[in-house]
């Protein structure tokens, strides 16, 4: 992914828009590799009408075992985007497809909303809830508590999860400790999503495109996307075992670039 160094804002503020791009695009997108996985090379385009596509999204090609099919699906490349595409931009006038997500029925471990059904849309809604709760904590401890409660054995941990790396990069670039700062506000809104594909009824790779609003002295906004393996275990969706999937493009929701990348608007039932 191409990256450009940030420069102080023209008003002399340390948190001008250009510095925020450097902080979030370089720090979060690279660390979240959130994104090859927020660690989030990249070849081709993903569309529901393309080869090997099904009603549930892209399917992995021809493997011999369930695990190899899951790995192939997770590793399949997705479209790329320049860092500038993550910044607010003109919205497309064309109609956008819609993914209708279920609402939670309760609150689970680490205060993450839960109770989503055993469907690809339920997996997408659960990932959105996990990421929102983790990143809005504004601290390393908060992010680690979330992943400890919502990853299956063999999945990401408090040391390896891209979300932890992303939060560490954000706090470090802001000159903050792992505890964050009361004046730091991170508001995360899931706006678009896609189901990359499924393997059987209990495994899905899903992606969410979030609108991040970060406030310290000023408020700035950026899009950040996350893809994860989701596994149905113990009556709930959790982030599944294995390497984090290939990254989805982080593009401002509702733009032509977002629609071309296959993102669809999220609507809660």
C-alpha atoms as an extended CHARMM CRD file, in Angstrom:
* protein
*
       269  EXT
         1         1  UNK       CA              0.0000000000        0.0000000000        0.0000000000  PROA      1               0.0000000000
         2         2  UNK       CA              1.3880000000        3.3950000000       -0.9710000000  PROA      2               0.0000000000
         3         3  UNK       CA              1.7890000000        5.8160000000        1.8950000000  PROA      3               0.0000000000
         4         4  UNK       CA              2.6420000000        9.5070000000        2.1100000000  PROA      4               0.0000000000
         5         5  UNK       CA              4.0870000000       11.3580000000        5.0740000000  PROA      5               0.0000000000
         6         6  UNK       CA              1.7750000000       13.7400000000        6.8930000000  PROA      6               0.0000000000
         7         7  UNK       CA              2.3720000000       17.4700000000        7.3780000000  PROA      7               0.0000000000
         8         8  UNK       CA              1.0960000000       19.8560000000       10.0430000000  PROA      8               0.0000000000
         9         9  UNK       CA             -2.2320000000       21.4970000000        9.3120000000  PROA      9               0.0000000000
        10        10  UNK       CA             -2.1900000000       24.9320000000        7.7390000000  PROA      10              0.0000000000
        11        11  UNK       CA             -3.6510000000       26.4250000000       10.9010000000  PROA      11              0.0000000000
        12        12  UNK       CA             -0.6680000000       25.2030000000       12.9240000000  PROA      12              0.0000000000
        13        13  UNK       CA             -2.7430000000       22.6310000000       14.7680000000  PROA      13              0.0000000000
        14        14  UNK       CA             -0.9520000000       19.3930000000       15.6090000000  PROA      14              0.0000000000
        15        15  UNK       CA             -4.1190000000       17.4750000000       14.6880000000  PROA      15              0.0000000000
        16        16  UNK       CA             -4.7980000000       18.9440000000       11.2430000000  PROA      16              0.0000000000
        17        17  UNK       CA             -6.3400000000       16.7040000000        8.5720000000  PROA      17              0.0000000000
        18        18  UNK       CA             -3.0280000000       15.8450000000        6.8930000000  PROA      18              0.0000000000
        19        19  UNK       CA             -1.4800000000       14.6130000000       10.1140000000  PROA      19              0.0000000000
        20        20  UNK       CA             -4.6000000000       12.5780000000       10.8390000000  PROA      20              0.0000000000
        21        21  UNK       CA             -4.2440000000       10.8850000000        7.4530000000  PROA      21              0.0000000000
        22        22  UNK       CA             -0.6730000000        9.9530000000        8.3050000000  PROA      22              0.0000000000
        23        23  UNK       CA             -1.7060000000        8.7830000000       11.7560000000  PROA      23              0.0000000000
        24        24  UNK       CA             -4.7190000000        6.7260000000       10.7730000000  PROA      24              0.0000000000
        25        25  UNK       CA             -3.8210000000        5.5530000000        7.2820000000  PROA      25              0.0000000000
        26        26  UNK       CA             -0.2400000000        4.6480000000        8.1000000000  PROA      26              0.0000000000
        27        27  UNK       CA             -0.7600000000        3.6650000000       11.7120000000  PROA      27              0.0000000000
        28        28  UNK       CA             -4.1330000000        2.0080000000       11.6220000000  PROA      28              0.0000000000
        29        29  UNK       CA             -4.4000000000        0.6870000000        8.0950000000  PROA      29              0.0000000000
        30        30  UNK       CA             -0.9160000000       -0.7810000000        8.1380000000  PROA      30              0.0000000000
        31        31  UNK       CA             -1.1340000000       -2.1360000000       11.6500000000  PROA      31              0.0000000000
        32        32  UNK       CA             -4.7290000000       -3.2050000000       11.3050000000  PROA      32              0.0000000000
        33        33  UNK       CA             -3.0110000000       -4.6900000000        8.0700000000  PROA      33              0.0000000000
        34        34  UNK       CA             -7.6200000000       -3.6730000000        9.8480000000  PROA      34              0.0000000000
        35        35  UNK       CA             -6.6810000000       -4.2540000000        7.9250000000  PROA      35              0.0000000000
        36        36  UNK       CA             -3.4220000000       -8.3200000000        5.2500000000  PROA      36              0.0000000000
        37        37  UNK       CA             -5.1960000000       -8.6030000000        7.6980000000  PROA      37              0.0000000000
        38        38  UNK       CA             -5.6290000000       -4.2210000000        9.1010000000  PROA      38              0.0000000000
        39        39  UNK       CA             -1.9270000000       -6.0900000000        8.0780000000  PROA      39              0.0000000000
        40        40  UNK       CA             -3.9000000000       -6.0850000000        5.8130000000  PROA      40              0.0000000000
        41        41  UNK       CA             -0.3820000000       -8.2480000000       -3.5600000000  PROA      41              0.0000000000
        42        42  UNK       CA             -3.7720000000       -7.4290000000       -4.2850000000  PROA      42              0.0000000000
        43        43  UNK       CA             -5.1800000000       -8.6820000000       -7.6280000000  PROA      43              0.0000000000
        44        44  UNK       CA             -8.5310000000       -8.4980000000       -9.3450000000  PROA      44              0.0000000000
        45        45  UNK       CA            -11.9090000000       -7.3230000000       -8.1830000000  PROA      45              0.0000000000
        46        46  UNK       CA            -14.5050000000       -8.9740000000       -5.9890000000  PROA      46              0.0000000000
        47        47  UNK       CA            -18.0850000000       -8.8740000000       -7.2360000000  PROA      47              0.0000000000
        48        48  UNK       CA            -21.0480000000      -11.0780000000       -6.4830000000  PROA      48              0.0000000000
        49        49  UNK       CA            -21.5150000000      -11.6390000000      -10.2040000000  PROA      49              0.0000000000
        50        50  UNK       CA            -17.9280000000      -12.7160000000      -10.8980000000  PROA      50              0.0000000000
        51        51  UNK       CA            -16.5610000000      -16.2120000000      -11.4680000000  PROA      51              0.0000000000
        52        52  UNK       CA            -16.8700000000      -18.6010000000       -8.5180000000  PROA      52              0.0000000000
        53        53  UNK       CA            -19.4260000000      -16.3100000000       -6.9090000000  PROA      53              0.0000000000
        54        54  UNK       CA            -22.5370000000      -17.5880000000       -5.1800000000  PROA      54              0.0000000000
        55        55  UNK       CA            -25.5250000000      -16.0720000000       -3.4590000000  PROA      55              0.0000000000
        56        56  UNK       CA            -23.4930000000      -15.8930000000       -0.2570000000  PROA      56              0.0000000000
        57        57  UNK       CA            -20.4630000000      -14.3180000000       -1.9350000000  PROA      57              0.0000000000
        58        58  UNK       CA            -17.1770000000      -15.6600000000       -3.2390000000  PROA      58              0.0000000000
        59        59  UNK       CA            -16.4440000000      -19.3320000000       -2.6820000000  PROA      59              0.0000000000
        60        60  UNK       CA            -12.9920000000      -20.8210000000       -2.3120000000  PROA      60              0.0000000000
        61        61  UNK       CA            -11.7060000000      -22.9320000000       -5.1760000000  PROA      61              0.0000000000
        62        62  UNK       CA            -11.5570000000      -26.6650000000       -5.0940000000  PROA      62              0.0000000000
        63        63  UNK       CA             -9.6450000000      -27.6370000000       -1.9670000000  PROA      63              0.0000000000
        64        64  UNK       CA             -9.5070000000      -31.0080000000       -0.3520000000  PROA      64              0.0000000000
        65        65  UNK       CA            -10.3560000000      -30.1780000000        3.2510000000  PROA      65              0.0000000000
        66        66  UNK       CA            -12.6590000000      -27.8130000000        5.0740000000  PROA      66              0.0000000000
        67        67  UNK       CA             -9.7240000000      -25.9590000000        6.6240000000  PROA      67              0.0000000000
        68        68  UNK       CA             -8.0050000000      -25.5030000000        3.2630000000  PROA      68              0.0000000000
        69        69  UNK       CA            -11.2400000000      -24.1040000000        1.8340000000  PROA      69              0.0000000000
        70        70  UNK       CA            -11.4480000000      -21.6540000000        4.7160000000  PROA      70              0.0000000000
        71        71  UNK       CA             -7.8260000000      -20.6130000000        4.2240000000  PROA      71              0.0000000000
        72        72  UNK       CA             -8.2910000000      -20.1750000000        0.4740000000  PROA      72              0.0000000000
        73        73  UNK       CA            -11.3560000000      -18.0170000000        0.9780000000  PROA      73              0.0000000000
        74        74  UNK       CA             -9.6620000000      -15.8660000000        3.5960000000  PROA      74              0.0000000000
        75        75  UNK       CA             -6.5220000000      -15.3920000000        1.5080000000  PROA      75              0.0000000000
        76        76  UNK       CA             -8.2860000000      -14.5910000000       -1.7800000000  PROA      76              0.0000000000
        77        77  UNK       CA             -7.1950000000      -11.0700000000       -2.8020000000  PROA      77              0.0000000000
        78        78  UNK       CA             -9.5730000000       -8.1340000000       -2.8000000000  PROA      78              0.0000000000
        79        79  UNK       CA             -9.5770000000       -4.7790000000       -4.6010000000  PROA      79              0.0000000000
        80        80  UNK       CA             -7.0580000000       -2.1520000000       -3.5190000000  PROA      80              0.0000000000
        81        81  UNK       CA             -7.4500000000        1.5830000000       -2.9760000000  PROA      81              0.0000000000
        82        82  UNK       CA             -5.1650000000        4.5530000000       -2.5000000000  PROA      82              0.0000000000
        83        83  UNK       CA             -4.9650000000        5.9920000000        1.0590000000  PROA      83              0.0000000000
        84        84  UNK       CA             -6.6870000000        9.1800000000       -0.1410000000  PROA      84              0.0000000000
        85        85  UNK       CA             -9.8110000000        7.1660000000       -0.9360000000  PROA      85              0.0000000000
        86        86  UNK       CA            -10.3760000000        6.7120000000        2.8030000000  PROA      86              0.0000000000
        87        87  UNK       CA            -10.9780000000       10.4370000000        3.2800000000  PROA      87              0.0000000000
        88        88  UNK       CA            -14.4250000000       12.0580000000        2.9480000000  PROA      88              0.0000000000
        89        89  UNK       CA            -15.2760000000       12.5090000000       -0.7220000000  PROA      89              0.0000000000
        90        90  UNK       CA            -18.1740000000       13.1230000000       -3.1150000000  PROA      90              0.0000000000
        91        91  UNK       CA            -21.0100000000       10.6410000000       -2.7830000000  PROA      91              0.0000000000
        92        92  UNK       CA            -22.2330000000        8.6640000000       -5.7510000000  PROA      92              0.0000000000
        93        93  UNK       CA            -25.7020000000        9.4270000000       -7.1030000000  PROA      93              0.0000000000
        94        94  UNK       CA            -26.3620000000        5.8420000000       -8.1460000000  PROA      94              0.0000000000
        95        95  UNK       CA            -28.3370000000        3.4550000000       -5.9790000000  PROA      95              0.0000000000
        96        96  UNK       CA            -26.3030000000        1.2270000000       -3.6620000000  PROA      96              0.0000000000
        97        97  UNK       CA            -27.1160000000       -2.3430000000       -2.7320000000  PROA      97              0.0000000000
        98        98  UNK       CA            -28.2390000000       -2.9500000000        0.8350000000  PROA      98              0.0000000000
        99        99  UNK       CA            -27.3310000000       -5.6180000000        3.3810000000  PROA      99              0.0000000000
       100       100  UNK       CA            -29.9670000000       -5.9480000000        6.0780000000  PROA      100             0.0000000000
       101       101  UNK       CA            -28.4210000000       -6.8980000000        9.4030000000  PROA      101             0.0000000000
       102       102  UNK       CA            -30.1300000000       -8.3540000000       12.4690000000  PROA      102             0.0000000000
       103       103  UNK       CA            -30.1620000000       -6.4200000000       15.6950000000  PROA      103             0.0000000000
       104       104  UNK       CA            -28.5620000000       -7.8010000000       18.8760000000  PROA      104             0.0000000000
       105       105  UNK       CA            -30.7000000000       -9.4100000000       21.5100000000  PROA      105             0.0000000000
       106       106  UNK       CA            -28.3330000000       -8.9190000000       24.4350000000  PROA      106             0.0000000000
       107       107  UNK       CA            -24.9100000000       -7.8670000000       25.6430000000  PROA      107             0.0000000000
       108       108  UNK       CA            -22.1030000000      -10.4010000000       25.9710000000  PROA      108             0.0000000000
       109       109  UNK       CA            -18.5630000000      -10.5450000000       27.3110000000  PROA      109             0.0000000000
       110       110  UNK       CA            -16.5630000000       -7.2990000000       27.3410000000  PROA      110             0.0000000000
       111       111  UNK       CA            -19.8440000000       -5.3890000000       26.8070000000  PROA      111             0.0000000000
       112       112  UNK       CA            -20.0710000000       -6.4590000000       23.1690000000  PROA      112             0.0000000000
       113       113  UNK       CA            -23.6240000000       -6.6580000000       21.7730000000  PROA      113             0.0000000000
       114       114  UNK       CA            -24.5240000000      -10.2300000000       20.8590000000  PROA      114             0.0000000000
       115       115  UNK       CA            -27.3950000000      -12.5740000000       20.0890000000  PROA      115             0.0000000000
       116       116  UNK       CA            -27.0410000000      -12.5110000000       16.3050000000  PROA      116             0.0000000000
       117       117  UNK       CA            -28.3440000000      -15.4850000000       14.2800000000  PROA      117             0.0000000000
       118       118  UNK       CA            -26.3470000000      -18.2180000000       12.5510000000  PROA      118             0.0000000000
       119       119  UNK       CA            -26.3710000000      -16.4940000000        9.1590000000  PROA      119             0.0000000000
       120       120  UNK       CA            -23.7360000000      -14.5910000000        7.1440000000  PROA      120             0.0000000000
       121       121  UNK       CA            -25.5550000000      -11.3750000000        8.0230000000  PROA      121             0.0000000000
       122       122  UNK       CA            -25.3990000000      -12.3650000000       11.6830000000  PROA      122             0.0000000000
       123       123  UNK       CA            -21.6420000000      -12.8830000000       11.3570000000  PROA      123             0.0000000000
       124       124  UNK       CA            -21.2920000000       -9.4490000000        9.7690000000  PROA      124             0.0000000000
       125       125  UNK       CA            -23.3240000000       -7.8020000000       12.5150000000  PROA      125             0.0000000000
       126       126  UNK       CA            -21.2550000000       -9.5380000000       15.2060000000  PROA      126             0.0000000000
       127       127  UNK       CA            -17.9570000000       -8.4150000000       13.6630000000  PROA      127             0.0000000000
       128       128  UNK       CA            -19.2320000000       -4.8550000000       13.5180000000  PROA      128             0.0000000000
       129       129  UNK       CA            -20.1810000000       -5.0270000000       17.2030000000  PROA      129             0.0000000000
       130       130  UNK       CA            -16.7730000000       -6.4610000000       18.1560000000  PROA      130             0.0000000000
       131       131  UNK       CA            -14.8140000000       -3.8030000000       16.2790000000  PROA      131             0.0000000000
       132       132  UNK       CA            -16.9530000000       -0.8900000000       17.4430000000  PROA      132             0.0000000000
       133       133  UNK       CA            -16.6630000000       -1.8970000000       21.0960000000  PROA      133             0.0000000000
       134       134  UNK       CA            -12.9210000000       -2.5160000000       20.8560000000  PROA      134             0.0000000000
       135       135  UNK       CA            -11.9550000000        0.6680000000       19.0530000000  PROA      135             0.0000000000
       136       136  UNK       CA            -14.3200000000        2.9740000000       20.9500000000  PROA      136             0.0000000000
       137       137  UNK       CA            -12.6400000000        1.8700000000       24.1760000000  PROA      137             0.0000000000
       138       138  UNK       CA             -9.7670000000        4.1680000000       23.1880000000  PROA      138             0.0000000000
       139       139  UNK       CA             -7.2400000000        2.0660000000       25.1110000000  PROA      139             0.0000000000
       140       140  UNK       CA             -5.0580000000       -0.9830000000       24.6750000000  PROA      140             0.0000000000
       141       141  UNK       CA             -6.6220000000       -2.6850000000       27.6680000000  PROA      141             0.0000000000
       142       142  UNK       CA            -10.1050000000       -2.2160000000       26.2440000000  PROA      142             0.0000000000
       143       143  UNK       CA             -9.1170000000       -3.6700000000       22.8730000000  PROA      143             0.0000000000
       144       144  UNK       CA             -7.3710000000       -6.6280000000       24.5110000000  PROA      144             0.0000000000
       145       145  UNK       CA            -10.3860000000       -7.4050000000       26.6870000000  PROA      145             0.0000000000
       146       146  UNK       CA            -12.5980000000       -7.5560000000       23.6140000000  PROA      146             0.0000000000
       147       147  UNK       CA            -10.3960000000       -9.8650000000       21.5690000000  PROA      147             0.0000000000
       148       148  UNK       CA             -9.7670000000      -12.1420000000       24.5590000000  PROA      148             0.0000000000
       149       149  UNK       CA            -13.5160000000      -12.6630000000       24.8500000000  PROA      149             0.0000000000
       150       150  UNK       CA            -14.3770000000      -12.8860000000       21.1550000000  PROA      150             0.0000000000
       151       151  UNK       CA            -11.6700000000      -14.9550000000       19.4460000000  PROA      151             0.0000000000
       152       152  UNK       CA            -11.7290000000      -18.7370000000       19.1300000000  PROA      152             0.0000000000
       153       153  UNK       CA             -8.6610000000      -20.7870000000       20.1540000000  PROA      153             0.0000000000
       154       154  UNK       CA             -6.0940000000      -20.4100000000       17.4040000000  PROA      154             0.0000000000
       155       155  UNK       CA             -7.4800000000      -17.0060000000       16.4790000000  PROA      155             0.0000000000
       156       156  UNK       CA             -5.9800000000      -13.5670000000       17.1220000000  PROA      156             0.0000000000
       157       157  UNK       CA             -4.8800000000      -12.6710000000       20.6350000000  PROA      157             0.0000000000
       158       158  UNK       CA             -4.1530000000       -9.5670000000       22.6680000000  PROA      158             0.0000000000
       159       159  UNK       CA             -0.6350000000       -9.6910000000       21.2540000000  PROA      159             0.0000000000
       160       160  UNK       CA             -1.4020000000      -10.5360000000       17.6070000000  PROA      160             0.0000000000
       161       161  UNK       CA             -4.7770000000       -9.0240000000       16.6930000000  PROA      161             0.0000000000
       162       162  UNK       CA             -4.5930000000       -6.2960000000       14.0840000000  PROA      162             0.0000000000
       163       163  UNK       CA             -7.0000000000       -4.2170000000       16.1810000000  PROA      163             0.0000000000
       164       164  UNK       CA             -4.4860000000       -4.1490000000       19.0510000000  PROA      164             0.0000000000
       165       165  UNK       CA             -1.7060000000       -3.1570000000       16.6610000000  PROA      165             0.0000000000
       166       166  UNK       CA             -3.8970000000       -0.4280000000       15.2000000000  PROA      166             0.0000000000
       167       167  UNK       CA             -4.8070000000        1.0270000000       18.5910000000  PROA      167             0.0000000000
       168       168  UNK       CA             -1.1500000000        0.9370000000       19.6770000000  PROA      168             0.0000000000
       169       169  UNK       CA             -0.1280000000        2.8100000000       16.5220000000  PROA      169             0.0000000000
       170       170  UNK       CA             -2.8520000000        5.3990000000       16.9700000000  PROA      170             0.0000000000
       171       171  UNK       CA             -2.0060000000        6.0620000000       20.6230000000  PROA      171             0.0000000000
       172       172  UNK       CA              1.7300000000        6.1120000000       19.9250000000  PROA      172             0.0000000000
       173       173  UNK       CA              1.3700000000        8.5980000000       17.0870000000  PROA      173             0.0000000000
       174       174  UNK       CA             -0.7520000000       10.7990000000       19.3560000000  PROA      174             0.0000000000
       175       175  UNK       CA              1.9110000000       10.6860000000       22.0640000000  PROA      175             0.0000000000
       176       176  UNK       CA             -0.4110000000        8.8740000000       24.4600000000  PROA      176             0.0000000000
       177       177  UNK       CA              0.0690000000        5.8930000000       26.7290000000  PROA      177             0.0000000000
       178       178  UNK       CA             -1.8280000000        2.6560000000       26.3390000000  PROA      178             0.0000000000
       179       179  UNK       CA             -4.4810000000        4.0010000000       28.6960000000  PROA      179             0.0000000000
       180       180  UNK       CA             -5.4970000000        6.6430000000       26.1640000000  PROA      180             0.0000000000
       181       181  UNK       CA             -6.6880000000       10.0690000000       27.2670000000  PROA      181             0.0000000000
       182       182  UNK       CA            -10.0620000000       11.3850000000       28.4760000000  PROA      182             0.0000000000
       183       183  UNK       CA             -9.9220000000       14.0390000000       25.7700000000  PROA      183             0.0000000000
       184       184  UNK       CA             -9.4840000000       11.4020000000       23.0600000000  PROA      184             0.0000000000
       185       185  UNK       CA            -12.7950000000       10.4330000000       21.4800000000  PROA      185             0.0000000000
       186       186  UNK       CA            -13.1110000000        7.6500000000       18.9080000000  PROA      186             0.0000000000
       187       187  UNK       CA            -16.5620000000        7.1060000000       17.4230000000  PROA      187             0.0000000000
       188       188  UNK       CA            -16.8580000000        4.1290000000       15.0950000000  PROA      188             0.0000000000
       189       189  UNK       CA            -19.8820000000        3.6570000000       12.8380000000  PROA      189             0.0000000000
       190       190  UNK       CA            -20.3400000000        0.5970000000       10.5980000000  PROA      190             0.0000000000
       191       191  UNK       CA            -21.6770000000        2.0220000000        7.3360000000  PROA      191             0.0000000000
       192       192  UNK       CA            -21.0030000000       -0.5200000000        4.5710000000  PROA      192             0.0000000000
       193       193  UNK       CA            -20.2430000000       -4.2310000000        4.4390000000  PROA      193             0.0000000000
       194       194  UNK       CA            -19.8800000000       -7.3110000000        2.3140000000  PROA      194             0.0000000000
       195       195  UNK       CA            -19.9280000000      -11.0710000000        2.6990000000  PROA      195             0.0000000000
       196       196  UNK       CA            -16.7800000000      -12.3230000000        0.9840000000  PROA      196             0.0000000000
       197       197  UNK       CA            -17.9620000000      -15.9190000000        1.1590000000  PROA      197             0.0000000000
       198       198  UNK       CA            -18.9050000000      -18.9000000000        3.2880000000  PROA      198             0.0000000000
       199       199  UNK       CA            -17.7250000000      -22.4720000000        3.8390000000  PROA      199             0.0000000000
       200       200  UNK       CA            -20.6350000000      -24.4550000000        5.1850000000  PROA      200             0.0000000000
       201       201  UNK       CA            -23.1430000000      -22.9400000000        7.5900000000  PROA      201             0.0000000000
       202       202  UNK       CA            -20.6920000000      -22.1580000000       10.4030000000  PROA      202             0.0000000000
       203       203  UNK       CA            -17.8540000000      -20.2610000000        8.7110000000  PROA      203             0.0000000000
       204       204  UNK       CA            -17.8880000000      -16.9400000000        6.8890000000  PROA      204             0.0000000000
       205       205  UNK       CA            -15.4110000000      -14.2690000000        5.8800000000  PROA      205             0.0000000000
       206       206  UNK       CA            -17.1020000000      -10.9090000000        6.2450000000  PROA      206             0.0000000000
       207       207  UNK       CA            -15.9180000000       -7.3140000000        5.9470000000  PROA      207             0.0000000000
       208       208  UNK       CA            -17.1220000000       -4.0350000000        7.4300000000  PROA      208             0.0000000000
       209       209  UNK       CA            -16.2770000000       -0.5340000000        6.2200000000  PROA      209             0.0000000000
       210       210  UNK       CA            -16.3520000000        1.8530000000        9.1790000000  PROA      210             0.0000000000
       211       211  UNK       CA            -16.5300000000        5.6130000000        9.4750000000  PROA      211             0.0000000000
       212       212  UNK       CA            -14.0550000000        6.6410000000       12.1840000000  PROA      212             0.0000000000
       213       213  UNK       CA            -14.5200000000       10.0410000000       13.8430000000  PROA      213             0.0000000000
       214       214  UNK       CA            -11.4570000000       10.9300000000       15.9310000000  PROA      214             0.0000000000
       215       215  UNK       CA            -11.4170000000       13.9770000000       18.1920000000  PROA      215             0.0000000000
       216       216  UNK       CA             -8.5730000000       15.3890000000       20.2550000000  PROA      216             0.0000000000
       217       217  UNK       CA             -8.2590000000       19.1360000000       19.7400000000  PROA      217             0.0000000000
       218       218  UNK       CA            -10.1090000000       18.8700000000       16.4360000000  PROA      218             0.0000000000
       219       219  UNK       CA            -12.4200000000       16.3620000000       14.7990000000  PROA      219             0.0000000000
       220       220  UNK       CA            -11.4490000000       14.4630000000       11.6600000000  PROA      220             0.0000000000
       221       221  UNK       CA            -12.9510000000       11.5110000000        9.8400000000  PROA      221             0.0000000000
       222       222  UNK       CA            -11.6340000000        8.5660000000        7.8750000000  PROA      222             0.0000000000
       223       223  UNK       CA            -12.8600000000        5.2050000000        6.5860000000  PROA      223             0.0000000000
       224       224  UNK       CA            -11.2740000000        2.0090000000        7.8760000000  PROA      224             0.0000000000
       225       225  UNK       CA            -12.2260000000       -1.4750000000        6.6890000000  PROA      225             0.0000000000
       226       226  UNK       CA            -11.8570000000       -4.7880000000        8.5040000000  PROA      226             0.0000000000
       227       227  UNK       CA            -12.2430000000       -8.3710000000        7.2790000000  PROA      227             0.0000000000
       228       228  UNK       CA            -12.2580000000      -11.3480000000        9.6290000000  PROA      228             0.0000000000
       229       229  UNK       CA            -12.8970000000      -15.0760000000        9.6510000000  PROA      229             0.0000000000
       230       230  UNK       CA            -16.0630000000      -15.6560000000       11.6490000000  PROA      230             0.0000000000
       231       231  UNK       CA            -16.8610000000      -19.0540000000       13.1730000000  PROA      231             0.0000000000
       232       232  UNK       CA            -20.1300000000      -20.1590000000       14.7870000000  PROA      232             0.0000000000
       233       233  UNK       CA            -19.0890000000      -21.6440000000       18.1420000000  PROA      233             0.0000000000
       234       234  UNK       CA            -21.0680000000      -22.2040000000       21.3100000000  PROA      234             0.0000000000
       235       235  UNK       CA            -24.1710000000      -20.5180000000       19.9660000000  PROA      235             0.0000000000
       236       236  UNK       CA            -22.4630000000      -17.2950000000       18.8780000000  PROA      236             0.0000000000
       237       237  UNK       CA            -20.1980000000      -15.8720000000       16.1900000000  PROA      237             0.0000000000
       238       238  UNK       CA            -16.5570000000      -15.3410000000       17.1640000000  PROA      238             0.0000000000
       239       239  UNK       CA            -13.4230000000      -14.4080000000       15.2340000000  PROA      239             0.0000000000
       240       240  UNK       CA            -12.1730000000      -17.7690000000       14.0350000000  PROA      240             0.0000000000
       241       241  UNK       CA             -8.7720000000      -19.4700000000       14.0250000000  PROA      241             0.0000000000
       242       242  UNK       CA             -6.1730000000      -18.8450000000       11.3650000000  PROA      242             0.0000000000
       243       243  UNK       CA             -4.4580000000      -15.8850000000        9.7730000000  PROA      243             0.0000000000
       244       244  UNK       CA             -6.4950000000      -12.7210000000        9.3400000000  PROA      244             0.0000000000
       245       245  UNK       CA             -7.9590000000      -12.4100000000        5.8310000000  PROA      245             0.0000000000
       246       246  UNK       CA             -6.6550000000      -10.3590000000        2.9320000000  PROA      246             0.0000000000
       247       247  UNK       CA             -7.6420000000       -6.7320000000        3.4510000000  PROA      247             0.0000000000
       248       248  UNK       CA            -10.6400000000       -5.0250000000        1.9560000000  PROA      248             0.0000000000
       249       249  UNK       CA            -10.1740000000       -1.5020000000        0.5930000000  PROA      249             0.0000000000
       250       250  UNK       CA            -10.7970000000        1.3340000000        3.0350000000  PROA      250             0.0000000000
       251       251  UNK       CA            -12.8290000000        3.8100000000        1.0020000000  PROA      251             0.0000000000
       252       252  UNK       CA            -15.1870000000        6.5570000000        2.0820000000  PROA      252             0.0000000000
       253       253  UNK       CA            -18.7000000000        5.0460000000        2.3180000000  PROA      253             0.0000000000
       254       254  UNK       CA            -21.1010000000        5.8940000000       -0.4530000000  PROA      254             0.0000000000
       255       255  UNK       CA            -18.5150000000        7.0190000000       -2.9770000000  PROA      255             0.0000000000
       256       256  UNK       CA            -18.1440000000        5.5550000000       -6.4500000000  PROA      256             0.0000000000
       257       257  UNK       CA            -14.9410000000        3.8550000000       -5.2950000000  PROA      257             0.0000000000
       258       258  UNK       CA            -16.8270000000        2.1380000000       -2.4650000000  PROA      258             0.0000000000
       259       259  UNK       CA            -19.5540000000        0.8900000000       -4.7820000000  PROA      259             0.0000000000
       260       260  UNK       CA            -17.0190000000       -0.3150000000       -7.3570000000  PROA      260             0.0000000000
       261       261  UNK       CA            -15.2070000000       -2.2700000000       -4.6310000000  PROA      261             0.0000000000
       262       262  UNK       CA            -18.3870000000       -4.2070000000       -3.8550000000  PROA      262             0.0000000000
       263       263  UNK       CA            -19.3760000000       -2.4840000000       -0.6230000000  PROA      263             0.0000000000
       264       264  UNK       CA            -23.0820000000       -2.3610000000        0.2060000000  PROA      264             0.0000000000
       265       265  UNK       CA            -24.9460000000       -0.1250000000        2.6130000000  PROA      265             0.0000000000
       266       266  UNK       CA            -25.7370000000       -1.6440000000        6.0090000000  PROA      266             0.0000000000
       267       267  UNK       CA            -29.2930000000       -1.4050000000        7.3080000000  PROA      267             0.0000000000
       268       268  UNK       CA            -30.3860000000       -2.8590000000       10.6240000000  PROA      268             0.0000000000
       269       269  UNK       CA            -33.6870000000       -4.6930000000       10.5940000000  PROA      269             0.0000000000
